[in-house]
């Protein structure tokens, strides 16, 4: 099987990906240019059946509703390696924690 065939066999719609998220789950997205924009853009739509979803962020580029809209604050908490504009805005609500890291060692901590 080629890499392209493997990729195509694993690809799902955003709605299907969202259907797999449960209360208490942890979502770890990429940073800035590699963050799952389509998933993050729709994540707020599952708040009718999930709570306590933990999201690990780092330098996100957009103000996604699940992060910034107070209506969703009881459903999501955040850990971030970068305390940017969005994290500072969420800080007052006690929904975000900062975790320090060394970019040069990221690969070593993920294996």
C-alpha positions in Angstrom: 0.0 0.0 0.0 1.4 3.4 -0.9 1.5 6.3 1.5 -1.3 8.0 -0.4 -3.5 4.9 -0.1 -2.8 4.7 3.7 -3.7 8.3 4.1 -6.9 8.0 2.1 -7.9 4.9 4.1 -7.6 6.9 7.4 -9.3 10.1 6.2 -12.7 10.9 7.7 -15.1 13.8 7.7 -15.0 16.4 10.4 -18.4 15.2 11.6 -17.1 11.7 11.9 -14.0 12.9 13.8 -16.2 14.9 16.2 -18.4 11.9 16.8 -15.4 10.1 18.4 -14.8 12.7 21.1 -16.2 11.9 24.5 -16.3 13.6 27.9 -12.9 13.5 29.6 -11.0 13.1 26.3 -7.8 14.9 25.6 -7.2 16.5 22.2 -3.6 17.4 21.2 -3.5 19.6 18.1 -0.6 20.9 16.2 0.9 24.4 16.4 -0.1 27.4 14.3 0.3 26.3 10.7 -0.4 22.6 11.5 -3.3 23.0 13.9 -6.5 21.2 12.9 -8.4 24.3 11.8 -11.5 22.5 10.5 -11.8 20.4 13.6 -11.3 23.4 15.9 -13.8 25.4 13.9 -16.5 22.8 14.6 -15.5 21.6 18.1 -18.1 23.8 19.8 -20.9 21.9 18.1 -20.5 18.8 20.3 -21.0 20.6 23.6 -24.5 19.2 23.9 -23.0 15.8 24.8 -19.4 16.4 26.1 -17.9 17.9 29.2 -14.4 18.2 30.6 -12.6 17.9 27.3 -8.9 18.9 27.7 -7.2 20.6 24.8 -3.5 21.0 24.4 -2.6 24.1 22.4 0.4 26.0 21.2 0.2 29.3 19.4 -3.1 28.9 17.7 -3.8 31.3 14.9 -7.6 31.8 15.2 -10.2 32.7 17.8 -12.1 29.5 17.7 -15.6 29.5 19.3 -14.8 26.5 21.6 -12.0 28.6 23.1 -13.3 32.1 23.2 -17.1 32.0 23.6 -18.0 31.9 27.3 -21.0 29.7 26.5 -18.6 26.8 26.0 -16.3 27.4 29.0 -17.7 24.6 31.1 -17.0 22.0 28.4 -13.3 22.7 27.7 -10.1 23.3 29.6 -6.7 24.1 28.0 -3.0 23.5 28.4 -0.8 25.7 26.3 2.9 25.9 25.6 2.5 29.5 24.4 0.7 32.1 26.4 -0.6 34.3 23.5 -3.5 36.6 23.1 -6.1 33.8 23.3 -4.6 32.2 26.4 -4.4 35.6 28.2 -8.1 36.2 27.5 -9.0 32.7 28.8 -6.7 33.1 31.9 -9.2 35.2 33.9 -11.7 32.4 33.6 -9.2 29.9 35.0 -9.6 27.7 31.9 -6.0 27.6 30.7 -2.7 26.4 32.2 0.8 27.1 30.8 3.3 24.3 30.5 6.9 25.2 29.9 8.8 23.4 27.2 11.9 23.6 25.1 11.2 23.5 21.4 14.4 21.8 20.7 13.4 18.8 22.8 9.8 18.4 21.7 10.5 15.3 19.7 12.2 13.6 22.7 9.1 14.1 24.9 6.6 12.7 22.4 8.1 9.3 21.9 
